[in-house]
Amino acid sequence: MAAFPSGLTSQIAQQLKSTKSLEPTATWLAAFLRTQKSTTPLQALVSTALFRLLASDITQNLERTPSACLPPDVCNVNIKERSLSGPIVVQVLGIDDMSKSRWEQIEAIEALERGEGTKGREIIRLPSTEDEGSASTSVQKGGGPHKLLLQDPQGLRVYGIELKDVEGVALGMHIGCKLVLEGTIVARGILLLEPRTTSLLGGRIEHLHKAWKENRKRDLKAAIQDNSGSARAGN
Amino acid sequence: MAPNRILCVAEKPSIAKAVAQHLSGGHVNARNVPGNQYIKNYEFDFSFGQPWGSCSVTMTSVLGHLTEVEFPQNYRRWNSCAPAQLFEAPIETTVAKDKKPIADNITKQARYAKALFIWTDCDREGEHIGSEVRQAALEGNSRLQVKRARFSNTERAHIVRAAQNPVDLDDRQVTAVAARIEIDLRLGAAFTRYQTLTLQGMGGDLAEKLISYGQNLPLGLLWFYSELFPGSCQFPTLGFVVDRYFRVKNFIPEKFWSIKVDQMRDDVKVQFSWRRNRLFDRGSVIVIFERCLAARTARVSKMQKKPTSKWRPLPLTTVELQKLGSMYLRMDSQKVMKVAEDLYNKGWISYPRTETDQFDKGIDLRALVQKQAQDRDWGPHAQGLLNGNFKQPRTGRNNDQAHPPIHPVNYVSPGTLGQDDRKVYEFVVRRFLACCSEDAKGEMTTIEIEYGDETFFTNGLIVLQRNYLEVYPYERWESSQQLPNFVLHEVFEPTEANVTEGETTPPGYMTEPELIGLMDANGIGTDATMAEHISKIKDREYVQTQPVGGGGRGRVPGNSVQQFIPTTLGVALIEGYDNIGLDTSLGKPFLRKEMEAGMREVCAGTKSRNDFLHETLDRYRDAFVRIQQQVAMLRAVRDPYHVIIFFV
């Protein structure tokens, strides 16, 4: 350990910041380097550091400088609109498809549990009796828009909705996935996500992802009981 | 030299009579057959093609299957063997007792004949019945030549052609049906006996004890008649109904929100719908809506006018006839099939059991249209087709290689038919004429606007030519409100914008058309037997029917689409078996579907009868063993009046 050339730490930090907007704390970076061989080239170190960061909880290892965090009053519903300059890194704690009822999602999960959605066995399907010929009266089908529960490095939570489709945002996405917000608009305490202001870094937090998947059905059921139409995306 | 004698045998007396009438030209002697009041022997002369030439003919019939399959005497008593043995026990095929006089008649008539012509219906079951007829005839005359007439309706010219161009019996189909009969016997006997013995072993006292033990026992207890055991097709059929029932019962409504934008223009209120349709999150909708309002103006982002059409229907199959029968004619599938069969036997329509939705290129459709031109109601449309509007029907994806789509073969004045016959005949004719007509044509205008961050749209339809719809009143396609003029990129301030709130509603209980559709999609039963399975789950009181919309309030019974609600017994059966946790529960369609697929393979010659039999029996034997191992989950007790389930 400690056999790294001087300035290496800042080189890694610099690269993570400029390419991925990630600013790990000095403590984390030092701890990380202690686990690496001194002969490892810079690029490999950057890649490994990035991989570790994406697989971990950002509230544990990213700098909490005000500019890298959400404003403390981000959830204030009295503010009609403002823009976050960023870049701010957040992680996904929950996701929901607002175009689907919870019941619909529960039924889909249960069909999978019964093995009716798996390959190799016929899915029980409802053939449509609608006329095939008439021009489709186009109502958007398929997934989304999605609502995400997001968390910044200081642990602050906020909801974000897809104002326009953001690639990689889908019901199957990993919990703990990291997003970079830059110039994102906040309206009445909700982040309005669109490709221009939102980019995906990827990654996941294993234990959160597992728990989320396991509890999904229970959470949906609980959410139905409290049929208020809010607090959809997570816990 | 004495003329050749030919023996003809049809599947039922009505066909024997119709064929005899056509071939004889009306000069026919009918003789009674001792021992059966329905069967007649019709004697007449007819000139078959070479090598038979002019022949004296005896035309008779059977009444469906001649033989039955049973276990030998020593396996027949309930306690004679372990039920599982019935999967392997020997079986015997014998002529059914009540069919003996019919078989004897055939054996006797065959003695004097040179050849046997089989006129059973041209489907798998008919092929098998044909083989039974062949067996009976060969017993009387082993040198008999055996032929089969290929026909799909009882129209005169068609029958004469069939008589002169006989083919051979298809032994693959015979084999497939024989295998299916064997499987049904083994499964029915093994499962029924097992359940009955289980319930006898329990006795009433034990049952009462179980009740008093209350919630602590981890087993489900079912009370039902052992003879109510459903067959391997009725199980999944019932399963669909029960699944839907629970979907309705368990349903929880949820609120959703949407945004509507209105624009008054030229005294027309144009309503724009949100591209996102609806969202289940109020807060998000409000935020989005506020941003729409803040934008103040909307901009026309798309203006599109394009020709659109509503396609004429496909040629009619049995499954479609059954579905549409209950939708449009308000008849249940069994009734529709009965009426259609009657119309077929009388020679008005083609064979009503078919999977084919494409007309053969060789069939003279115009001649068939011509026959309908004399009708008061649809005649003018038929005439229009003959005068140049005729279109070759669309070609569907199915062809059973046995029968054409259902179509009228002769004209009959609807006034001379009974009410039900008239409805079904009219439907078959109108459907056929619709198939031969042009698609309906229209013009669809789509206007899309951008308002705030969101997109809204509206559609306007103008129906320009109704074409097939003229003769097919069962479908609707109407022009919508006329849209006023909008210009691309035009910016305007919407007259009104609102957030609307709605609530999801549960699905309806299973209706008959839906059930038929599901059975068809999952390969449960054949087009020929679906109606029977449905009627059986009704007869056995696994399900009850009620008119859609609650019923009761002064509705004429049988005058609306029926929906199925499972009875306590029906639910108990499915839950009982599902609780056993079979990977492929009997209540799910998978096992039966595989069996139907296997039969098709045997018919196609790609699988042997033995492979098919063993594979199928093995699968069900697995299920059987699982049930035995978990006997505690499923108990049956006889109780003549009540069906009670205990989840104790």
Boltz contact constraints between the chains, C-beta under 6 A:
constraints:
  - contact:
      token1: [A, 98]
      token2: [B, 279]
      max_distance: 6.0
  - contact:
      token1: [A, 98]
      token2: [B, 280]
      max_distance: 6.0
  - contact:
      token1: [A, 98]
      token2: [B, 281]
      max_distance: 6.0
  - contact:
      token1: [A, 101]
      token2: [B, 254]
      max_distance: 6.0
  - contact:
      token1: [A, 101]
      token2: [B, 280]
      max_distance: 6.0
  - contact:
      token1: [A, 101]
      token2: [B, 504]
      max_distance: 6.0
  - contact:
      token1: [A, 103]
      token2: [B, 252]
      max_distance: 6.0
  - contact:
      token1: [A, 125]
      token2: [B, 521]
      max_distance: 6.0
  - contact:
      token1: [A, 127]
      token2: [B, 517]
      max_distance: 6.0
  - contact:
      token1: [A, 127]
      token2: [B, 521]
      max_distance: 6.0
  - contact:
      token1: [A, 133]
      token2: [B, 310]
      max_distance: 6.0
  - contact:
      token1: [A, 133]
      token2: [B, 311]
      max_distance: 6.0
  - contact:
      token1: [A, 134]
      token2: [B, 310]
      max_distance: 6.0
  - contact:
      token1: [A, 135]
      token2: [B, 308]
      max_distance: 6.0
  - contact:
      token1: [A, 135]
      token2: [B, 444]
      max_distance: 6.0
  - contact:
      token1: [A, 137]
      token2: [B, 459]
      max_distance: 6.0
  - contact:
      token1: [A, 139]
      token2: [B, 277]
      max_distance: 6.0
  - contact:
      token1: [A, 140]
      token2: [B, 275]
      max_distance: 6.0
  - contact:
      token1: [A, 147]
      token2: [B, 281]
      max_distance: 6.0
  - contact:
      token1: [A, 161]
      token2: [B, 284]
      max_distance: 6.0
  - contact:
      token1: [A, 163]
      token2: [B, 453]
      max_distance: 6.0
  - contact:
      token1: [A, 187]
      token2: [B, 287]
      max_distance: 6.0
  - contact:
      token1: [A, 188]
      token2: [B, 287]
      max_distance: 6.0
  - contact:
      token1: [A, 190]
      token2: [B, 287]
      max_distance: 6.0
  - contact:
      token1: [A, 224]
      token2: [B, 252]
      max_distance: 6.0
  - contact:
      token1: [A, 229]
      token2: [B, 255]
      max_distance: 6.0
  - contact:
      token1: [A, 229]
      token2: [B, 281]
      max_distance: 6.0
  - contact:
      token1: [A, 229]
      token2: [B, 282]
      max_distance: 6.0
  - contact:
      token1: [A, 230]
      token2: [B, 283]
      max_distance: 6.0
  - contact:
      token1: [A, 232]
      token2: [B, 281]
      max_distance: 6.0
